Amino acid sequence: MPLIKLQTSIQPEPVQVEKLLKALSGALAQHLSKSESYVMTAFEGGIPMTFAGSMDPCCYVEIKSIGQFSSSQTQAMSKAFCEQIESALGIPKKRIYIEFSDAKGYLWGWNGTTFG
């Protein structure tokens, strides 16, 4: 049930968003060693946001998954996803925050049941 959700102040072209979400989906599955068939991606653009007191382009990313993240895993994902977002959207890495959240299986529903 991994989820990666991006919220950003910019509004890129739909083709850019689709390409980025598909790339992030595959990358998240690989980083977590989980099947991509369970990965969900989401994108919200054009959101009024500030970072460091500035309205310059910025991005907030949520990554959620059932199970524990290790420190080395989140370090690797932060580096990879910041680079991917900067390359795809032109948002500098220094203007991207990523929040990693572990979810308990019984608190995540799917297909009329839960994962725990």
BELLIN-V391502 format. One line per field, one symbol per residue. ss: DSSP state (@ for helix, = for strand, . for the rest). phi: phi as a letter, one per 40 degrees, with the letter a starting at -180 (. if undefined). A space follows every 10 residues. Layout:
ss: ???
phi: ???
This chain:
ss: ..======.. ...@@@@@@@ @@@@@@@@@@ @@...@@@.= ====...... =..=....== ======.... @@@@@@@@@@ @@@@@@@@@. ..@@@===== ===.@@@.== ..==..
phi: .dbbbbbacc bccdcccccc ccccccccdc ccfbcccbcb baabbgccab afgbcddaab bbbbachccc cccccccdcc ccccccccbg cddcbbbbbb bcbcdcbbca fgabcb
